[in-house]
Amino acid sequence: MEFLGFSLRNNLFVAPMAGVTDRPFRQLCKRMGAGLAVSEMVTSNSLLYGSVKTRRRADHAGEVAPISVQIAGADPLMMADAARYNVDHGAQIIDINMGCPAKKICRVMAGSALLQNESLVGQILEAVVNAVPQTPVTLKIRTGWDTANRNALNILKIAEQSGIRALAMHGRTRACGYTGHAEYDTIRAVKAVARIPLIANGDIVSPETAKYVLDTTGADAVMIGRAAQGRPWLFREIEYFLKTGSHLLPPRVGEIHQVLLGHLEDLYQFYGTETGLRIARKHISWYTRGLVGSAAFRYRMNQLQTIALQRQAVDDFFLALAEHNEHLSYVAGSPDAAVRADGPCEDLAA
């Protein structure tokens, strides 16, 4: 896919997720089939540029291009400064967050709260675009503030007039949070009049839903968030399905064992021992949810206080799993149980 002057592997994007889409996770998703991965939010508050967290989020060493960094804030001048700061530190695409529904973000009138103030939206977009004229700027929004105020079409017009190069839309209002179902009809209506690429986001959890959303909305790409947590190979599964109409078999237990161990090593190196150990726990939980015996394993694993014990627990769990199944097999009814249409399956190693 050609996107903003970059040649991407495909039109499958990793959604920016606070506390999730750090450099190790973005790199892993790209290796496992994602065409683009957007960073977790970077604050626009210049006072925080010197913090360890902000420096870490601006660390793109070794990352596969294009490097897309999301910034959040409500002050046009500060957002412009944040854009320049991140471009100076390696960002090749700047993404503006006007979609986050979190209360702590909306309380300061950032994220999706900005959708209530279209005038301010225009000021922020113009300030950022003008601050980094050689760098493409994209925007992520929701369909509106609440179901009585769906103004995505207005925001699209403001974005296009401001020089925004692409629009990603989560198919819910801010008030909906993550409840209910994504509004693909709203995304389709926006795509019908858009003069810039549109990326659809929301409830894309399988190869079938990815195809359905692309076909239904006419979107140029899909953006996948929560479904990829602990399942970064979802991107290659979708990519294969879109190309062939067939499913890959679930990955081999041994492969995911090694993928997880590699992910853990990247986390330990990126965050350091203490923080890396803590952050690794949530990723291990995501990787193993729905697998046989995972509930008891996660409880024990969360008590472990050293990297060595954490590694050993992962080894023990996956080696035991491999004794009974060659491929990952989820407990029936679990959120990660494979939902597949009837049809042929292909083994990645075949």
N, C-alpha and C positions, 0 to 999 in steps of 0.2 A: 504493500500500500504506500502510495506517495502522500505524505502528510507534512505540510508546512515546510517543504523543501528537504525533508528527510525521507529516505526509503526504508519503510518498516517491513518487518517479516510478515505481518498480517494486520488485521483491524481489530485485534483483541487487546484492550488496554486494562492495566491494573489501576483501580480507583485509589485516590489518595485516602489513607486511613491513619488518623493520629495514633501513634504508638504501635503501628503495624508496618507501614510501608517505609521502613528504614532502608539503608543501603543494602544490607545483606538480603532482605526479603525482595527488594526490587531486582537485584541481580539474579536471584534464584528464579523468580518468575520469568524473567527474560530468557534464562537458559532453558526453561521448561515450556516455552512457547508464546509468551506474551510479546506483542509488538511494541508496546510502550508501557512504561511504569511511571506514575506521577508520585512525587515525594509526599510525605506527610507535611502538614502545614508548617511553615516557617513564620514566626511572628513578624509583624511590621514595626514593632516597637524597637527603635534603634538602641534603647538602653539595654536590650537583652542580647545585642550582637556579640558581646563578650562572654556570654554564658557558655558553659560546657555543652548544654543541650543544643543551643543554637549553632555552635561551631560544628557539632557532630552532624546536625541535620544539613549543614552546608558542605559536608564532606562527600565528594563524589569520586574519590580516587579509584581508578580502575573500572568505573561504571561504563557500561555500553551506551553509546549515544543513540538517540538524543536524550539529554538530561533535562527532565521537566520538573520544575520546582513550584510548589504551590505556596502562595503567600496569602495571609489573612489579616484583615484590619478594617478600620472604618474611616481613617483619615487619609485623604488623597495624597498629601505631601509625604506622609510616612510610608504609604504604600509605594509611592514612586521611589523613595529611598531604598525600601526593601527590595524592589525589583532590581535597581542598580547594584545593590550589595550582592545579590545572588548571581546576577550575570557576571560580576567581577570574580565570583567564586566558582564559576564553571557552568552555571545554568544556561541551557540552549533554548529552552522554552519557559516562559513564565505563565503560570496558571493562577488565576484569581479565584479565591474561595468565596462564593456567595451561595453555598449550598449546605454548609454544616448546620444541623439543627440543634447542636448541643447548647444547653442553657447557659453555660459559662461563656460561650462565644456570642450567643444572641444577646446576652445581658449588656454587652458592651457595643451593641448594634453592629456586630460583624457577622460574617457567615450569612445564613439565609435571612437574618433579620434585616439585612440591607434591601431585600426585595420590597420592603414597605416604603422605601424612599427612592423613587426612580431618579429624582434629580441628583441625589448623592451617588447613585450607581453610575450615572454618566460622568460625574466629576472624577470618580475613582478610576474608571476605565480609561478616560482620556489622559489622566495624569500618569498612569502606568505605561500606557502605550507610548506616550511622548518621552518618558524617561528612558526607555530602552528601544529606540527606533530601529535598531538592527536585529532585534530579537522578537520572534513571534510571541504574541500574548494570547492566551486562551482564557475561557471563563467557565466555571462550573456553577450551576444553579439548581434550584428545584422548580416545580411547576408554579409555585407562588407561595404566599405567606400562609394562607389557609384555603379551604375549599370555596369560600366566598370571594377570594381574591387571587385567582389564578392569572398572573400577569406575565407569563413566560413569553408571549408574543411581543409584548411591549419591551421586555428586557432584550429580546433578540434584536429588535430594531435599534435600541440604544447601543447594543454591543457592536452591531455592524457599522453604525455611524461613527463609533469611537475607534474603529480600527481593530477590533478583536478578530482573531483569525479562525477560531473554532469555538464551538459551544458544546459543553457536556451538560446533560440534564438528567437529574434523578427524577423518576416519575412519581414523586410524591410532593405534597406541600410541606412546609416547615412544621405545621401543626400536626401532620400525620406521623412525623418521626419516621419509624420503620414499621408502622402498623398498616394493616390493610394490604391492598395490592397496588402495584405500580400502574400509573395511568399512561399506558402506551398510546391511547388515542390523543392525549395532549402532546406527547412527543411527536406523533405522526403529523399533527396539525402544524407544529412549529417547523418540522422538517420540510413540509410542503412549500413554505414560503422562504426558507432560509437560503441565503446566498453564500454561506460559509459552511464548512463541514459540521455535522451534528453527531454527537456521540451519545448513545442511549445507555442509561444506567438504571438499575433497580430490578431485583428479583431474578437476576440471570444466574442460575445455579447449575446448569447442565448444558450439554451440547444441544439438546432439543430447545431449551428456552432461548439460548443464544440465536439459533436459527429463526425461531418464531419472532423474536424481537426485531431482528434485522429485516425479516420479510414483512412484518406488520407495520413497522414505523418508517421503513426506508432509510434508516439511519446509516451513516457512513461507517460507523464502528460501534462496538459495544464496550462498556466499561464494567468490570467485575470487581466487586469488593469483598464482602464478608464470605462469599462462597469459596474464595481462594485461600482463606485462612486455614493453614494446615493441609491444604490441597493445591499446591502450586502447579501440579501436573494437570489441573483442570484446563489450562490454556492449550496444551497440546491435544487433549481429548476433544476440545471444541474445534480446534484447527483441523484435526483429522476428519471429524464429522462433517464440517462444512465443505471439505474438499471431496469426500467420498460417499457421504450418506451412511457410512458404517461406523460402528463403535470400535475403539480400541478395547482390548481386554483390560480389566483393572490392573494396575501396575504390580509387578512382583514384590513380595514382601521384602526380599533382599535388597531390591533397588531403593525402596523408600527408606529402609533402615539406613542405607548409606547416604541418601539425600538428607535425611534428618541429622545424621552425625555431622555432615559437612555444614549444614545450616547452623548447628550449634557451635562449631568451631569458629565460623564467621562472627557469630554473636559474641563469643568470648573475646575474640580479638578486637572487635569493633567497640564494645562497651567496657571491656575490662572484666576481671574475674567476678567481682561482687555484683555489679549491675547486670553483667552478662548472664550469670547464674539465675538471677531473678526473672529477667526478661525471657530466658529460654523456657521457663516453666509454662508460660501461656502457649508458646508455640508447640511444645511437646503435647500439651493437652489438646490442642487443635488437631495435630497430626493423628492422635490416637483415639479421638472421640468416635464412638460407634463401633470400635473394634472389640472383639471378644476379650473380656477381662480388663478392659481399659479403665473402668471406674475405680476399681481397687488399685490399679497401677498408678493412676493419677493422684490418688490420695497419698500413697506412699511416696511418690516422686516429689510431691510438694513439700515434704518434710526434710528432704535431703539438703545438706548445707555445704557441699563441696562439688566442684566440677567433676572430679573423679567418680564420686558416687552417682552423680546425675548421668554421666556417660554409661556407667555400668548398668544402671537401671534401664536405660534405653536399650542397651545390648541384650540384656536378659529378656526384656519384653518381646523384642522383635525376633530373637532366636527361638523363643517358645512359640511365637505365632507361626514362624516358618515351618515348625515341625508338623503343623496341621494343615497349612494352606500354602500353596505356591504363590497365589495372588492375594492381594488385600480382599478381605471378605468382611462386610459389615453386618452387624446384628439387624435382623429384619425390624423395620419400623424406626430405626435410628435416622437422624437428620442426614447422615452421610451415606445411608444405604443407596446403592446405585439405582437410579430410576432410568430404565432403558426402554426404548421402543423395540418391538420385535424386529429382528434383522441380524445380519451377520456381525460377528465381532472379530477383530484382528488383533493378533499379538504383536506388540511393538518390536519384539526380537525376531519375529518370523521372517 
